[in-house]
Amino acid sequence: MALVKTKQKHGDFVKKRFVSALGTQDPRLRTRYNVTSMIAHLRGKLLAKHPNQAIVETAGIGYDVTISVPTFSDLPTVGAEVALHIHTHVREDLIALYGFLRSAEKQLFEKLINVSGIGPKLAITILSGMAADEMVGAIRSNDVARLTRIPGIGKKTAERMVLELRDRLPEAAPTAALAVPAMSATEEDVLSALVNLGYQRSAAEKALAVATRNGAGKSFDQMFRAALGQLSK
């Protein structure tokens, strides 16, 4: 019982400190801390950035924000001003911020975390593993196989994504569908190998496309080496 009380007190302390940092004295907000969004937007100086994290300073406070790989790729240099769309996730013992450069990515994130079995961390992994337009197209076309190529997504989770989101996502524009040509099995294997090596999927796709246009051979080894060469430039 003592342990439970200790955890509860710690959770209350975290919430009070967070509300205080926001500069509000509104007692209604103190009692209703778990509203949909305590912080919806954050603008300030970018102190640090990593593939899954950004630290943004606003009014002398550094906010630790979890981000996706697409957002990280488009962040400005450290020291520059940045503006992020924020989703505030509140648990009994934790308040976490998830940030996105584009509001559309935030909206997709919020749809993903409403799917059974998908929490914020997995939703960030999903957004990092596949371009948003491609994911929307895969969900609307019931392409479970393509969704399972995202790290951390099994067949059951992919099926739930399709079932629960298919009718809640906007139709992809025809041009967007043409922008992602179908890959051969060998190209898919090369792409998977590059991603497993730590390269961002979007960068690996571009490198593979350039290698293919430049006449790379059709074997796995030839395509892989050519794409790796592009990524090394």
HUFENDA-V51336 format. One record per residue. N is the residue number from 1. RES is the residue in one small letter. SS is DSSP state (2 for helix, 1 for strand, 0 for the rest). PHI is phi in degrees with one decimal (none if undefined). PSI is psi in degrees with one decimal (* if undefined). Layout:
N/RES/SS/PHI/PSI
N/RES/SS/PHI/PSI
This chain:
1/m/0/none/-39.9
2/a/2/-61.3/-38.3
3/l/2/-64.1/-42.7
4/v/2/-61.6/-44.3
5/k/2/-64.3/-38.2
6/t/2/-62.3/-45.2
7/k/2/-62.2/-41.6
8/q/2/-64.7/-42.6
9/k/2/-62.5/-41.3
10/h/2/-63.4/-40.7
11/g/2/-62.9/-42.3
12/d/2/-64.1/-37.2
13/f/2/-64.1/-44.1
14/v/2/-60.7/-44.7
15/k/2/-63.9/-42.9
16/k/2/-64.3/-42.3
17/r/2/-64.0/-38.2
18/f/2/-66.7/-44.9
19/v/2/-62.9/-39.7
20/s/2/-62.8/-39.7
21/a/2/-63.0/-28.7
22/l/0/-76.0/-10.5
23/g/0/78.4/24.2
24/t/0/-108.7/143.6
25/q/0/-114.6/11.6
26/d/0/-68.1/112.5
27/p/2/-63.5/-27.4
28/r/2/-65.3/-36.9
29/l/2/-71.4/-32.6
30/r/2/-65.0/-34.2
31/t/2/-88.4/-22.2
32/r/0/-115.8/55.9
33/y/0/-65.4/-23.9
34/n/0/-93.6/42.9
35/v/0/-71.8/168.6
36/t/0/-56.2/-42.8
37/s/0/-149.1/110.2
38/m/0/-79.5/-40.3
39/i/0/-121.4/123.3
40/a/0/-109.9/-18.3
41/h/1/-153.1/143.6
42/l/1/-138.3/125.0
43/r/1/-127.2/133.6
44/g/1/175.9/-163.6
45/k/1/-85.8/130.7
46/l/1/-79.6/109.6
47/l/1/-85.1/-33.8
48/a/1/-159.4/154.1
49/k/1/-146.0/141.6
50/h/1/-141.1/165.4
51/p/0/-54.4/-23.3
52/n/0/-126.4/12.5
53/q/1/-152.0/142.4
54/a/1/-136.5/141.6
55/i/1/-114.7/119.5
56/v/1/-116.8/127.3
57/e/1/-96.3/124.6
58/t/1/-134.3/124.5
59/a/0/53.2/39.5
60/g/0/81.7/2.0
61/i/1/-112.9/130.6
62/g/1/-94.5/118.2
63/y/1/-97.4/127.1
64/d/1/-87.7/113.5
65/v/1/-118.5/128.6
66/t/1/-81.5/132.6
67/i/1/-130.5/164.9
68/s/0/-91.8/166.4
69/v/2/-62.0/-43.0
70/p/2/-58.1/-39.3
71/t/2/-66.6/-43.5
72/f/2/-58.3/-42.3
73/s/2/-62.2/-29.5
74/d/2/-102.5/5.2
75/l/0/-68.4/149.0
76/p/0/-72.6/-179.8
77/t/0/-69.9/154.7
78/v/0/-59.1/134.2
79/g/0/103.5/-18.8
80/a/0/-84.1/165.5
81/e/1/-79.6/141.6
82/v/1/-137.8/149.1
83/a/1/-125.9/126.8
84/l/1/-123.6/138.7
85/h/1/-79.1/129.6
86/i/1/-115.7/136.2
87/h/1/-109.9/122.2
88/t/1/-95.8/119.3
89/h/1/-106.3/122.0
90/v/1/-115.4/126.2
91/r/1/-120.8/176.0
92/e/0/-59.3/-37.2
93/d/0/-117.6/14.3
94/l/1/-155.7/139.7
95/i/1/-123.2/119.1
96/a/1/-122.6/143.3
97/l/1/-109.3/133.0
98/y/1/-119.7/124.6
99/g/1/-117.8/148.7
100/f/1/-142.8/138.6
101/l/0/-72.1/-30.8
102/r/0/-113.5/135.0
103/s/2/-63.9/-31.4
104/a/2/-62.9/-36.7
105/e/2/-69.0/-37.7
106/k/2/-63.1/-42.8
107/q/2/-63.3/-39.1
108/l/2/-67.2/-40.6
109/f/2/-56.8/-45.3
110/e/2/-68.9/-28.8
111/k/2/-71.8/-39.6
112/l/2/-62.9/-42.1
113/i/0/-73.5/-7.4
114/n/0/-89.3/-4.9
115/v/0/-80.4/137.2
116/s/0/-56.0/127.6
117/g/0/89.0/-1.7
118/i/0/-112.9/116.2
119/g/0/-100.4/-179.9
120/p/2/-57.9/-42.8
121/k/2/-63.0/-45.0
122/l/2/-67.4/-36.1
123/a/2/-62.2/-39.5
124/i/2/-65.2/-40.7
125/t/2/-61.4/-41.1
126/i/2/-63.5/-46.4
127/l/2/-66.4/-26.3
128/s/2/-81.1/-22.4
129/g/2/-92.5/-12.5
130/m/0/-154.7/139.4
131/a/0/-58.7/142.8
132/a/2/-57.3/-45.7
133/d/2/-62.6/-40.2
134/e/2/-65.8/-40.0
135/m/2/-64.6/-45.3
136/v/2/-59.5/-42.6
137/g/2/-63.0/-40.7
138/a/2/-66.2/-40.4
139/i/2/-66.8/-45.3
140/r/2/-70.0/-24.8
141/s/0/-98.0/10.2
142/n/0/59.9/32.7
143/d/0/-87.1/76.0
144/v/2/-62.2/-38.9
145/a/2/-58.9/-40.9
146/r/2/-69.2/-38.4
147/l/2/-65.5/-33.6
148/t/0/-71.2/-8.2
149/r/0/-77.3/-12.4
150/i/0/-74.2/131.0
151/p/0/-55.8/131.7
152/g/0/89.4/-3.4
153/i/0/-107.7/115.0
154/g/0/-93.8/179.5
155/k/2/-62.1/-42.2
156/k/2/-65.6/-41.8
157/t/2/-65.4/-41.5
158/a/2/-61.9/-40.6
159/e/2/-65.5/-37.5
160/r/2/-67.1/-38.7
161/m/2/-58.5/-44.5
162/v/2/-65.9/-46.8
163/l/2/-63.2/-43.2
164/e/2/-90.8/-18.2
165/l/2/-114.4/-15.8
166/r/0/-51.8/-44.4
167/d/0/-91.5/1.9
168/r/0/-107.1/-1.4
169/l/0/-107.2/145.5
170/p/0/-69.4/151.9
171/e/0/-68.2/138.6
172/a/0/-72.1/143.7
173/a/0/-66.1/147.1
174/p/2/-55.3/-36.5
175/t/2/-67.0/-32.2
176/a/2/-66.3/-36.2
177/a/2/-66.3/-36.2
178/l/2/-73.6/-20.6
179/a/0/-73.8/-15.5
180/v/0/-118.5/86.6
181/p/0/-67.1/152.6
182/a/0/-65.9/141.2
183/m/0/-100.6/152.4
184/s/0/-75.7/167.2
185/a/2/-60.6/-38.2
186/t/2/-66.2/-42.0
187/e/2/-63.2/-39.0
188/e/2/-63.1/-39.3
189/d/2/-65.6/-40.6
190/v/2/-64.0/-45.1
191/l/2/-60.7/-44.1
192/s/2/-61.8/-41.1
193/a/2/-64.0/-40.7
194/l/2/-66.6/-41.5
195/v/2/-64.3/-39.9
196/n/2/-65.5/-24.0
197/l/0/-78.7/-8.7
198/g/0/109.9/-0.6
199/y/0/-77.2/147.4
200/q/0/-65.8/142.1
201/r/2/-59.2/-43.3
202/s/2/-62.6/-40.9
203/a/2/-67.5/-39.2
204/a/2/-65.8/-39.2
205/e/2/-63.7/-42.7
206/k/2/-64.0/-44.1
207/a/2/-62.8/-40.4
208/l/2/-67.2/-39.0
209/a/2/-63.7/-42.7
210/v/2/-65.1/-43.4
211/a/2/-61.5/-39.4
212/t/2/-67.4/-42.5
213/r/2/-64.7/-30.8
214/n/0/-83.3/6.6
215/g/0/88.4/28.7
216/a/0/-61.6/148.9
217/g/0/-62.1/174.6
218/k/0/-94.1/-7.6
219/s/0/-80.8/161.1
220/f/2/-59.8/-48.3
221/d/2/-59.5/-43.8
222/q/2/-65.7/-45.6
223/m/2/-64.5/-43.5
224/f/2/-62.3/-47.0
225/r/2/-66.0/-38.7
226/a/2/-66.4/-42.9
227/a/2/-67.7/-39.2
228/l/2/-62.4/-37.5
229/g/2/-62.2/-39.5
230/q/2/-65.1/-40.0
231/l/2/-70.7/-22.6
232/s/0/-84.8/-10.1
233/k/0/-73.5/*
